[in-house]
Amino acid sequence: MSKIILKGITWAHSRGFTPLMAYAQRSGELYPDIEMKWEKRTLQQFADFPVEKLAEKYDLLIIDHPWVGCAAATECVLPLEQYLAKEYLDDQLQNTVGGSHLSYNYNGHQWALAIDAAVPAASYRADLFEKNGREIPTTWKDVITLAREGKVAVPAIPIDLLMIFFTFCIANGNPPFLTREEVIDDATGLSALETMKELYAIVDKKMFDYNPIAVAEVMTKTDDYWYCPFAYCYSNYSRQGFAQNMLTYTNLVTYENSGKLRGTIGGTGLAVSAFSQYQEYALQFAKEITSAKCQATFYVEHGGQPGHKAAWISEKANCLCNNFFKNVLPVMENGYVRPRYNGYLFFQDHAGKPLQEYLAGNLNASEVLQKMNELYKKSISII
């Protein structure tokens, strides 16, 4: 019998690639007749390239949960509740980190397993705050004060600005996408934009080219920036030896009278291609790597950021990464879940650009909301 080759596609960062490669190696030792090969793509390609096309080439796919509307429309990946035991999926649901597990459930089907969980969280260089005798920001006012001193880094590429726009819509009174006519009501949207401009007008303009990874890298490679108020979190940068300096992650700050800011849930899911010739083996691999046992031990030990709560509450896992999981869990559990209809990704791909133009001074606030509403109406017409 010839060896079975399973192919998977993931994203190009240590958090998204290394634990999969490590488990593929171990899986090959446990099952010598099966070889798991993983390929990687950039973070932008991960967000942009159609999953339905990737499913034709790969057996296992790491996906972003807003893709599940497309998955439901194209049926390019398997509805997992038809293939995995109810007891297993119940465990996944009961041990979800925030809305992670259900974010992959759409139209009554579970299209992926939450292999990874993330949310925008605050991060800081504890050594620099201690050295300078300063307190960690706890309020939005504190953030602005520190930003005026040039000590704040924040991702400001279009996709990240859009996620933070959702955060400030909620903070200013209403979540987005309550109706089919507009992304957000004018009063809330204008307040959100004004709040964002308060920060982005004073941070270093190079942040408009930075994603969360770039922010984490510049904060750990240099002493220029002490604090980031919100960026999708990476436990890797809270681990000894991963970067030149270590980050500490913590909760988002309090905003005026609305309490803690709410981040937009991210993370990734593991899906099985409907076109795979080896679905049985792909399903087994997916089940094993997202199990409580693997997630809380092997997966987190090899740089992963698990989707199973067993890892987030594990003392051992927290010891590995400066209490990252303990600190970020409240942010995850307070997270906002994006829409997932088949067309939302068109909106997401384009709606951050007018936000960036506004923050750069090239559009006024009313023009931003108008452009976003036009994109939204077009997106919900996609079938």
Contacts in CASP RR format, 6 or more apart in sequence:
PFRMAT RR
TARGET T0000
AUTHOR 0000-0000-0000
METHOD contacts of the structure
MODEL  1
MSKIILKGITWAHSRGFTPLMAYAQRSGELYPDIEMKWEKRTLQQFADFP
VEKLAEKYDLLIIDHPWVGCAAATECVLPLEQYLAKEYLDDQLQNTVGGS
HLSYNYNGHQWALAIDAAVPAASYRADLFEKNGREIPTTWKDVITLAREG
KVAVPAIPIDLLMIFFTFCIANGNPPFLTREEVIDDATGLSALETMKELY
AIVDKKMFDYNPIAVAEVMTKTDDYWYCPFAYCYSNYSRQGFAQNMLTYT
NLVTYENSGKLRGTIGGTGLAVSAFSQYQEYALQFAKEITSAKCQATFYV
EHGGQPGHKAAWISEKANCLCNNFFKNVLPVMENGYVRPRYNGYLFFQDH
AGKPLQEYLAGNLNASEVLQKMNELYKKSISII
1 33 0 8 1.000
3 33 0 8 1.000
3 34 0 8 1.000
3 35 0 8 1.000
4 33 0 8 1.000
4 34 0 8 1.000
4 35 0 8 1.000
4 278 0 8 1.000
4 281 0 8 1.000
5 35 0 8 1.000
5 37 0 8 1.000
6 34 0 8 1.000
6 35 0 8 1.000
6 36 0 8 1.000
6 37 0 8 1.000
6 59 0 8 1.000
6 60 0 8 1.000
6 276 0 8 1.000
6 278 0 8 1.000
6 281 0 8 1.000
6 282 0 8 1.000
6 285 0 8 1.000
7 37 0 8 1.000
7 38 0 8 1.000
7 39 0 8 1.000
7 57 0 8 1.000
7 58 0 8 1.000
7 59 0 8 1.000
7 60 0 8 1.000
8 36 0 8 1.000
8 37 0 8 1.000
8 38 0 8 1.000
8 39 0 8 1.000
8 58 0 8 1.000
8 59 0 8 1.000
8 60 0 8 1.000
8 61 0 8 1.000
8 62 0 8 1.000
9 38 0 8 1.000
9 39 0 8 1.000
9 40 0 8 1.000
9 41 0 8 1.000
9 54 0 8 1.000
9 57 0 8 1.000
9 58 0 8 1.000
9 60 0 8 1.000
9 61 0 8 1.000
9 62 0 8 1.000
10 16 0 8 1.000
10 17 0 8 1.000
10 20 0 8 1.000
10 38 0 8 1.000
10 39 0 8 1.000
10 40 0 8 1.000
10 41 0 8 1.000
10 62 0 8 1.000
10 268 0 8 1.000
11 17 0 8 1.000
11 40 0 8 1.000
11 41 0 8 1.000
11 42 0 8 1.000
11 43 0 8 1.000
11 45 0 8 1.000
11 46 0 8 1.000
11 62 0 8 1.000
11 268 0 8 1.000
12 40 0 8 1.000
12 41 0 8 1.000
12 42 0 8 1.000
12 43 0 8 1.000
12 46 0 8 1.000
13 43 0 8 1.000
13 213 0 8 1.000
13 234 0 8 1.000
13 236 0 8 1.000
14 236 0 8 1.000
14 242 0 8 1.000
14 303 0 8 1.000
15 116 0 8 1.000
15 234 0 8 1.000
15 235 0 8 1.000
15 236 0 8 1.000
15 303 0 8 1.000
15 304 0 8 1.000
15 305 0 8 1.000
16 40 0 8 1.000
16 62 0 8 1.000
16 116 0 8 1.000
16 268 0 8 1.000
16 304 0 8 1.000
17 38 0 8 1.000
17 40 0 8 1.000
18 302 0 8 1.000
18 303 0 8 1.000
18 304 0 8 1.000
19 298 0 8 1.000
19 299 0 8 1.000
19 300 0 8 1.000
19 302 0 8 1.000
19 303 0 8 1.000
19 304 0 8 1.000
20 38 0 8 1.000
20 62 0 8 1.000
20 289 0 8 1.000
21 38 0 8 1.000
22 298 0 8 1.000
22 302 0 8 1.000
23 36 0 8 1.000
23 288 0 8 1.000
23 289 0 8 1.000
23 294 0 8 1.000
23 298 0 8 1.000
23 299 0 8 1.000
23 302 0 8 1.000
24 35 0 8 1.000
24 36 0 8 1.000
24 37 0 8 1.000
24 38 0 8 1.000
26 298 0 8 1.000
27 34 0 8 1.000
27 36 0 8 1.000
27 285 0 8 1.000
27 288 0 8 1.000
28 34 0 8 1.000
28 35 0 8 1.000
28 36 0 8 1.000
34 281 0 8 1.000
36 60 0 8 1.000
36 285 0 8 1.000
39 58 0 8 1.000
41 49 0 8 1.000
43 211 0 8 1.000
43 213 0 8 1.000
46 62 0 8 1.000
46 64 0 8 1.000
47 64 0 8 1.000
47 159 0 8 1.000
47 348 0 8 1.000
47 349 0 8 1.000
48 349 0 8 1.000
50 70 0 8 1.000
51 61 0 8 1.000
51 63 0 8 1.000
51 67 0 8 1.000
51 70 0 8 1.000
51 71 0 8 1.000
51 76 0 8 1.000
51 77 0 8 1.000
51 271 0 8 1.000
52 70 0 8 1.000
52 71 0 8 1.000
52 74 0 8 1.000
52 76 0 8 1.000
54 61 0 8 1.000
55 61 0 8 1.000
55 76 0 8 1.000
55 77 0 8 1.000
55 271 0 8 1.000
55 273 0 8 1.000
55 274 0 8 1.000
55 275 0 8 1.000
56 76 0 8 1.000
56 273 0 8 1.000
56 275 0 8 1.000
58 273 0 8 1.000
59 272 0 8 1.000
59 273 0 8 1.000
59 276 0 8 1.000
59 277 0 8 1.000
59 278 0 8 1.000
59 279 0 8 1.000
59 281 0 8 1.000
59 282 0 8 1.000
60 270 0 8 1.000
60 271 0 8 1.000
60 272 0 8 1.000
60 273 0 8 1.000
60 276 0 8 1.000
60 282 0 8 1.000
60 285 0 8 1.000
60 286 0 8 1.000
61 77 0 8 1.000
61 270 0 8 1.000
61 271 0 8 1.000
61 272 0 8 1.000
61 273 0 8 1.000
62 115 0 8 1.000
62 116 0 8 1.000
62 268 0 8 1.000
62 269 0 8 1.000
62 270 0 8 1.000
62 271 0 8 1.000
63 71 0 8 1.000
63 77 0 8 1.000
63 111 0 8 1.000
63 112 0 8 1.000
63 268 0 8 1.000
63 269 0 8 1.000
63 270 0 8 1.000
63 271 0 8 1.000
64 266 0 8 1.000
64 267 0 8 1.000
64 268 0 8 1.000
64 269 0 8 1.000
65 103 0 8 1.000
65 104 0 8 1.000
65 112 0 8 1.000
65 265 0 8 1.000
65 266 0 8 1.000
65 267 0 8 1.000
65 269 0 8 1.000
65 337 0 8 1.000
65 338 0 8 1.000
65 340 0 8 1.000
66 338 0 8 1.000
66 339 0 8 1.000
66 340 0 8 1.000
66 344 0 8 1.000
66 345 0 8 1.000
66 348 0 8 1.000
67 340 0 8 1.000
67 345 0 8 1.000
68 103 0 8 1.000
68 104 0 8 1.000
68 105 0 8 1.000
68 106 0 8 1.000
68 111 0 8 1.000
68 112 0 8 1.000
68 340 0 8 1.000
69 106 0 8 1.000
69 107 0 8 1.000
69 111 0 8 1.000
69 340 0 8 1.000
69 341 0 8 1.000
69 342 0 8 1.000
69 343 0 8 1.000
69 344 0 8 1.000
70 76 0 8 1.000
70 342 0 8 1.000
70 343 0 8 1.000
70 345 0 8 1.000
71 77 0 8 1.000
71 106 0 8 1.000
71 111 0 8 1.000
71 112 0 8 1.000
71 271 0 8 1.000
72 106 0 8 1.000
72 107 0 8 1.000
72 109 0 8 1.000
72 111 0 8 1.000
72 342 0 8 1.000
73 342 0 8 1.000
73 383 0 8 1.000
75 274 0 8 1.000
76 273 0 8 1.000
76 274 0 8 1.000
76 275 0 8 1.000
77 111 0 8 1.000
77 112 0 8 1.000
77 271 0 8 1.000
77 272 0 8 1.000
77 273 0 8 1.000
77 274 0 8 1.000
78 111 0 8 1.000
78 271 0 8 1.000
78 272 0 8 1.000
78 273 0 8 1.000
78 274 0 8 1.000
78 279 0 8 1.000
78 283 0 8 1.000
79 109 0 8 1.000
79 110 0 8 1.000
79 111 0 8 1.000
80 89 0 8 1.000
80 109 0 8 1.000
80 110 0 8 1.000
80 111 0 8 1.000
80 112 0 8 1.000
80 113 0 8 1.000
80 272 0 8 1.000
80 283 0 8 1.000
80 286 0 8 1.000
81 89 0 8 1.000
81 108 0 8 1.000
81 109 0 8 1.000
81 110 0 8 1.000
82 109 0 8 1.000
83 272 0 8 1.000
83 279 0 8 1.000
83 283 0 8 1.000
84 283 0 8 1.000
84 287 0 8 1.000
88 287 0 8 1.000
88 291 0 8 1.000
89 110 0 8 1.000
91 292 0 8 1.000
92 101 0 8 1.000
92 113 0 8 1.000
92 114 0 8 1.000
92 290 0 8 1.000
92 308 0 8 1.000
93 101 0 8 1.000
93 102 0 8 1.000
95 292 0 8 1.000
95 308 0 8 1.000
95 309 0 8 1.000
95 310 0 8 1.000
96 102 0 8 1.000
96 114 0 8 1.000
96 307 0 8 1.000
96 309 0 8 1.000
97 114 0 8 1.000
97 117 0 8 1.000
97 306 0 8 1.000
97 307 0 8 1.000
97 308 0 8 1.000
97 309 0 8 1.000
97 312 0 8 1.000
97 329 0 8 1.000
97 332 0 8 1.000
97 333 0 8 1.000
98 117 0 8 1.000
98 265 0 8 1.000
98 332 0 8 1.000
98 333 0 8 1.000
98 335 0 8 1.000
99 265 0 8 1.000
99 332 0 8 1.000
99 335 0 8 1.000
99 337 0 8 1.000
100 114 0 8 1.000
100 117 0 8 1.000
100 265 0 8 1.000
100 266 0 8 1.000
100 267 0 8 1.000
100 307 0 8 1.000
100 332 0 8 1.000
101 113 0 8 1.000
101 114 0 8 1.000
102 337 0 8 1.000
103 114 0 8 1.000
103 265 0 8 1.000
103 266 0 8 1.000
103 337 0 8 1.000
103 338 0 8 1.000
103 340 0 8 1.000
104 110 0 8 1.000
104 111 0 8 1.000
104 112 0 8 1.000
104 113 0 8 1.000
104 114 0 8 1.000
104 269 0 8 1.000
104 271 0 8 1.000
105 111 0 8 1.000
106 340 0 8 1.000
111 271 0 8 1.000
112 269 0 8 1.000
112 270 0 8 1.000
112 271 0 8 1.000
113 269 0 8 1.000
113 270 0 8 1.000
113 271 0 8 1.000
113 286 0 8 1.000
113 287 0 8 1.000
113 290 0 8 1.000
114 267 0 8 1.000
114 268 0 8 1.000
114 269 0 8 1.000
114 290 0 8 1.000
114 307 0 8 1.000
114 308 0 8 1.000
115 268 0 8 1.000
115 269 0 8 1.000
115 270 0 8 1.000
115 289 0 8 1.000
115 290 0 8 1.000
115 295 0 8 1.000
115 299 0 8 1.000
115 306 0 8 1.000
115 307 0 8 1.000
116 267 0 8 1.000
116 268 0 8 1.000
116 269 0 8 1.000
116 304 0 8 1.000
116 305 0 8 1.000
116 306 0 8 1.000
116 307 0 8 1.000
117 265 0 8 1.000
117 266 0 8 1.000
117 267 0 8 1.000
117 305 0 8 1.000
117 306 0 8 1.000
117 307 0 8 1.000
117 312 0 8 1.000
117 332 0 8 1.000
118 232 0 8 1.000
118 233 0 8 1.000
118 234 0 8 1.000
118 265 0 8 1.000
118 266 0 8 1.000
118 267 0 8 1.000
118 305 0 8 1.000
118 332 0 8 1.000
119 232 0 8 1.000
119 233 0 8 1.000
119 263 0 8 1.000
119 264 0 8 1.000
119 265 0 8 1.000
119 266 0 8 1.000
119 328 0 8 1.000
119 331 0 8 1.000
119 332 0 8 1.000
119 335 0 8 1.000
120 163 0 8 1.000
120 164 0 8 1.000
120 167 0 8 1.000
120 212 0 8 1.000
120 230 0 8 1.000
120 231 0 8 1.000
120 232 0 8 1.000
120 233 0 8 1.000
120 252 0 8 1.000
120 263 0 8 1.000
120 264 0 8 1.000
120 331 0 8 1.000
121 230 0 8 1.000
121 231 0 8 1.000
121 232 0 8 1.000
121 233 0 8 1.000
121 249 0 8 1.000
121 250 0 8 1.000
121 251 0 8 1.000
121 252 0 8 1.000
121 327 0 8 1.000
121 328 0 8 1.000
121 331 0 8 1.000
122 137 0 8 1.000
122 227 0 8 1.000
122 228 0 8 1.000
122 229 0 8 1.000
122 230 0 8 1.000
122 249 0 8 1.000
122 250 0 8 1.000
122 251 0 8 1.000
122 252 0 8 1.000
122 253 0 8 1.000
123 216 0 8 1.000
123 219 0 8 1.000
123 227 0 8 1.000
123 228 0 8 1.000
123 231 0 8 1.000
123 233 0 8 1.000
123 237 0 8 1.000
123 247 0 8 1.000
123 248 0 8 1.000
123 249 0 8 1.000
123 250 0 8 1.000
124 136 0 8 1.000
124 226 0 8 1.000
124 227 0 8 1.000
124 228 0 8 1.000
124 247 0 8 1.000
124 248 0 8 1.000
124 250 0 8 1.000
125 219 0 8 1.000
125 220 0 8 1.000
125 223 0 8 1.000
125 225 0 8 1.000
125 226 0 8 1.000
125 227 0 8 1.000
125 245 0 8 1.000
125 246 0 8 1.000
125 247 0 8 1.000
125 248 0 8 1.000
126 246 0 8 1.000
126 248 0 8 1.000
127 245 0 8 1.000
127 246 0 8 1.000
128 223 0 8 1.000
128 226 0 8 1.000
129 135 0 8 1.000
129 136 0 8 1.000
129 226 0 8 1.000
129 227 0 8 1.000
132 226 0 8 1.000
134 226 0 8 1.000
135 142 0 8 1.000
136 227 0 8 1.000
136 250 0 8 1.000
137 143 0 8 1.000
137 145 0 8 1.000
137 146 0 8 1.000
137 227 0 8 1.000
137 229 0 8 1.000
137 253 0 8 1.000
138 253 0 8 1.000
138 254 0 8 1.000
139 253 0 8 1.000
139 254 0 8 1.000
139 255 0 8 1.000
140 195 0 8 1.000
140 253 0 8 1.000
140 254 0 8 1.000
140 255 0 8 1.000
140 256 0 8 1.000
140 261 0 8 1.000
142 253 0 8 1.000
143 152 0 8 1.000
143 199 0 8 1.000
143 227 0 8 1.000
143 229 0 8 1.000
143 253 0 8 1.000
144 198 0 8 1.000
144 199 0 8 1.000
144 202 0 8 1.000
146 152 0 8 1.000
146 226 0 8 1.000
146 227 0 8 1.000
147 199 0 8 1.000
147 202 0 8 1.000
147 203 0 8 1.000
148 202 0 8 1.000
150 202 0 8 1.000
150 203 0 8 1.000
150 204 0 8 1.000
150 225 0 8 1.000
151 224 0 8 1.000
151 225 0 8 1.000
151 226 0 8 1.000
151 227 0 8 1.000
152 199 0 8 1.000
152 203 0 8 1.000
152 225 0 8 1.000
152 226 0 8 1.000
152 227 0 8 1.000
152 228 0 8 1.000
152 229 0 8 1.000
153 203 0 8 1.000
153 204 0 8 1.000
153 207 0 8 1.000
153 210 0 8 1.000
153 215 0 8 1.000
153 218 0 8 1.000
153 219 0 8 1.000
153 224 0 8 1.000
153 225 0 8 1.000
153 227 0 8 1.000
153 228 0 8 1.000
154 199 0 8 1.000
154 200 0 8 1.000
154 203 0 8 1.000
154 207 0 8 1.000
154 210 0 8 1.000
154 215 0 8 1.000
154 228 0 8 1.000
154 229 0 8 1.000
154 230 0 8 1.000
154 231 0 8 1.000
155 207 0 8 1.000
155 210 0 8 1.000
155 211 0 8 1.000
155 212 0 8 1.000
155 214 0 8 1.000
155 215 0 8 1.000
155 228 0 8 1.000
155 231 0 8 1.000
155 232 0 8 1.000
156 200 0 8 1.000
156 203 0 8 1.000
156 207 0 8 1.000
156 208 0 8 1.000
156 209 0 8 1.000
156 210 0 8 1.000
156 356 0 8 1.000
156 359 0 8 1.000
157 208 0 8 1.000
157 209 0 8 1.000
157 210 0 8 1.000
157 211 0 8 1.000
157 356 0 8 1.000
158 351 0 8 1.000
158 352 0 8 1.000
158 353 0 8 1.000
158 355 0 8 1.000
158 356 0 8 1.000
159 211 0 8 1.000
159 348 0 8 1.000
159 352 0 8 1.000
160 211 0 8 1.000
160 212 0 8 1.000
160 231 0 8 1.000
160 232 0 8 1.000
161 196 0 8 1.000
161 200 0 8 1.000
161 352 0 8 1.000
161 355 0 8 1.000
161 356 0 8 1.000
161 359 0 8 1.000
162 348 0 8 1.000
162 351 0 8 1.000
162 352 0 8 1.000
162 355 0 8 1.000
163 232 0 8 1.000
163 263 0 8 1.000
163 264 0 8 1.000
164 196 0 8 1.000
164 230 0 8 1.000
164 264 0 8 1.000
165 176 0 8 1.000
165 192 0 8 1.000
165 193 0 8 1.000
165 196 0 8 1.000
165 352 0 8 1.000
165 355 0 8 1.000
166 175 0 8 1.000
166 176 0 8 1.000
166 263 0 8 1.000
166 264 0 8 1.000
166 336 0 8 1.000
166 338 0 8 1.000
167 230 0 8 1.000
167 252 0 8 1.000
167 261 0 8 1.000
167 262 0 8 1.000
167 263 0 8 1.000
167 264 0 8 1.000
167 336 0 8 1.000
168 191 0 8 1.000
168 192 0 8 1.000
168 193 0 8 1.000
168 195 0 8 1.000
168 196 0 8 1.000
168 255 0 8 1.000
168 261 0 8 1.000
169 175 0 8 1.000
169 176 0 8 1.000
169 184 0 8 1.000
169 188 0 8 1.000
169 189 0 8 1.000
169 192 0 8 1.000
170 176 0 8 1.000
170 258 0 8 1.000
170 261 0 8 1.000
170 262 0 8 1.000
170 336 0 8 1.000
171 192 0 8 1.000
171 195 0 8 1.000
171 255 0 8 1.000
171 256 0 8 1.000
171 258 0 8 1.000
171 259 0 8 1.000
171 261 0 8 1.000
171 262 0 8 1.000
172 188 0 8 1.000
172 189 0 8 1.000
172 191 0 8 1.000
172 192 0 8 1.000
172 195 0 8 1.000
172 258 0 8 1.000
173 188 0 8 1.000
173 191 0 8 1.000
173 258 0 8 1.000
174 184 0 8 1.000
174 185 0 8 1.000
174 188 0 8 1.000
175 336 0 8 1.000
176 183 0 8 1.000
176 184 0 8 1.000
177 183 0 8 1.000
177 184 0 8 1.000
177 339 0 8 1.000
177 376 0 8 1.000
178 184 0 8 1.000
178 185 0 8 1.000
180 377 0 8 1.000
180 380 0 8 1.000
181 373 0 8 1.000
181 377 0 8 1.000
182 369 0 8 1.000
182 373 0 8 1.000
182 376 0 8 1.000
183 351 0 8 1.000
183 369 0 8 1.000
183 372 0 8 1.000
183 373 0 8 1.000
183 376 0 8 1.000
184 192 0 8 1.000
184 369 0 8 1.000
186 366 0 8 1.000
186 369 0 8 1.000
189 365 0 8 1.000
189 369 0 8 1.000
190 365 0 8 1.000
190 366 0 8 1.000
190 369 0 8 1.000
193 355 0 8 1.000
193 358 0 8 1.000
193 365 0 8 1.000
193 368 0 8 1.000
193 369 0 8 1.000
194 365 0 8 1.000
195 255 0 8 1.000
196 355 0 8 1.000
196 359 0 8 1.000
197 358 0 8 1.000
197 359 0 8 1.000
199 229 0 8 1.000
200 207 0 8 1.000
200 359 0 8 1.000
201 359 0 8 1.000
207 215 0 8 1.000
208 356 0 8 1.000
208 359 0 8 1.000
208 360 0 8 1.000
210 218 0 8 1.000
212 231 0 8 1.000
212 232 0 8 1.000
212 233 0 8 1.000
212 234 0 8 1.000
213 234 0 8 1.000
215 225 0 8 1.000
215 228 0 8 1.000
215 231 0 8 1.000
216 228 0 8 1.000
216 231 0 8 1.000
216 234 0 8 1.000
216 237 0 8 1.000
216 243 0 8 1.000
216 247 0 8 1.000
217 243 0 8 1.000
218 224 0 8 1.000
218 225 0 8 1.000
219 225 0 8 1.000
219 226 0 8 1.000
219 228 0 8 1.000
219 237 0 8 1.000
219 245 0 8 1.000
219 247 0 8 1.000
220 237 0 8 1.000
220 243 0 8 1.000
220 244 0 8 1.000
220 245 0 8 1.000
220 246 0 8 1.000
220 247 0 8 1.000
221 243 0 8 1.000
221 244 0 8 1.000
221 245 0 8 1.000
223 245 0 8 1.000
229 252 0 8 1.000
229 253 0 8 1.000
230 252 0 8 1.000
230 261 0 8 1.000
230 263 0 8 1.000
232 266 0 8 1.000
232 267 0 8 1.000
233 249 0 8 1.000
233 305 0 8 1.000
233 324 0 8 1.000
233 328 0 8 1.000
233 331 0 8 1.000
234 305 0 8 1.000
235 249 0 8 1.000
235 300 0 8 1.000
235 303 0 8 1.000
235 304 0 8 1.000
235 305 0 8 1.000
235 321 0 8 1.000
235 324 0 8 1.000
235 325 0 8 1.000
236 242 0 8 1.000
236 243 0 8 1.000
236 303 0 8 1.000
236 304 0 8 1.000
236 305 0 8 1.000
236 321 0 8 1.000
237 243 0 8 1.000
237 246 0 8 1.000
237 247 0 8 1.000
238 246 0 8 1.000
238 247 0 8 1.000
238 248 0 8 1.000
238 249 0 8 1.000
238 321 0 8 1.000
238 322 0 8 1.000
238 323 0 8 1.000
238 324 0 8 1.000
239 246 0 8 1.000
239 303 0 8 1.000
239 320 0 8 1.000
239 321 0 8 1.000
239 322 0 8 1.000
240 246 0 8 1.000
246 322 0 8 1.000
248 322 0 8 1.000
248 327 0 8 1.000
249 322 0 8 1.000
249 324 0 8 1.000
249 327 0 8 1.000
249 328 0 8 1.000
250 327 0 8 1.000
250 328 0 8 1.000
251 260 0 8 1.000
251 327 0 8 1.000
251 328 0 8 1.000
251 330 0 8 1.000
251 331 0 8 1.000
252 260 0 8 1.000
252 261 0 8 1.000
252 262 0 8 1.000
252 263 0 8 1.000
252 331 0 8 1.000
253 260 0 8 1.000
253 261 0 8 1.000
254 260 0 8 1.000
254 261 0 8 1.000
255 261 0 8 1.000
260 330 0 8 1.000
260 331 0 8 1.000
260 334 0 8 1.000
262 334 0 8 1.000
262 335 0 8 1.000
262 336 0 8 1.000
263 331 0 8 1.000
263 334 0 8 1.000
263 335 0 8 1.000
263 336 0 8 1.000
264 335 0 8 1.000
264 336 0 8 1.000
264 337 0 8 1.000
264 338 0 8 1.000
265 332 0 8 1.000
265 335 0 8 1.000
265 336 0 8 1.000
265 337 0 8 1.000
265 338 0 8 1.000
267 305 0 8 1.000
267 307 0 8 1.000
270 286 0 8 1.000
270 289 0 8 1.000
270 290 0 8 1.000
272 279 0 8 1.000
272 282 0 8 1.000
272 283 0 8 1.000
272 286 0 8 1.000
273 279 0 8 1.000
273 282 0 8 1.000
276 282 0 8 1.000
288 294 0 8 1.000
289 295 0 8 1.000
289 299 0 8 1.000
290 307 0 8 1.000
290 308 0 8 1.000
291 308 0 8 1.000
292 308 0 8 1.000
292 310 0 8 1.000
293 310 0 8 1.000
295 306 0 8 1.000
295 307 0 8 1.000
295 308 0 8 1.000
295 310 0 8 1.000
295 311 0 8 1.000
296 306 0 8 1.000
296 308 0 8 1.000
296 310 0 8 1.000
296 311 0 8 1.000
296 314 0 8 1.000
296 316 0 8 1.000
296 317 0 8 1.000
297 316 0 8 1.000
299 306 0 8 1.000
299 311 0 8 1.000
300 306 0 8 1.000
300 311 0 8 1.000
300 314 0 8 1.000
300 317 0 8 1.000
300 320 0 8 1.000
301 320 0 8 1.000
306 312 0 8 1.000
306 317 0 8 1.000
311 317 0 8 1.000
311 325 0 8 1.000
312 325 0 8 1.000
312 326 0 8 1.000
312 328 0 8 1.000
312 329 0 8 1.000
312 332 0 8 1.000
313 325 0 8 1.000
313 326 0 8 1.000
313 329 0 8 1.000
314 325 0 8 1.000
317 325 0 8 1.000
318 324 0 8 1.000
318 325 0 8 1.000
318 326 0 8 1.000
338 344 0 8 1.000
338 348 0 8 1.000
341 379 0 8 1.000
341 380 0 8 1.000
342 382 0 8 1.000
342 383 0 8 1.000
343 379 0 8 1.000
343 380 0 8 1.000
343 382 0 8 1.000
344 379 0 8 1.000
345 379 0 8 1.000
346 375 0 8 1.000
346 378 0 8 1.000
346 379 0 8 1.000
346 382 0 8 1.000
347 375 0 8 1.000
347 376 0 8 1.000
347 378 0 8 1.000
347 379 0 8 1.000
350 375 0 8 1.000
351 371 0 8 1.000
351 372 0 8 1.000
351 375 0 8 1.000
351 376 0 8 1.000
354 363 0 8 1.000
354 367 0 8 1.000
354 368 0 8 1.000
354 371 0 8 1.000
354 372 0 8 1.000
355 368 0 8 1.000
355 372 0 8 1.000
357 363 0 8 1.000
357 368 0 8 1.000
358 364 0 8 1.000
358 365 0 8 1.000
358 367 0 8 1.000
358 368 0 8 1.000
363 371 0 8 1.000
END
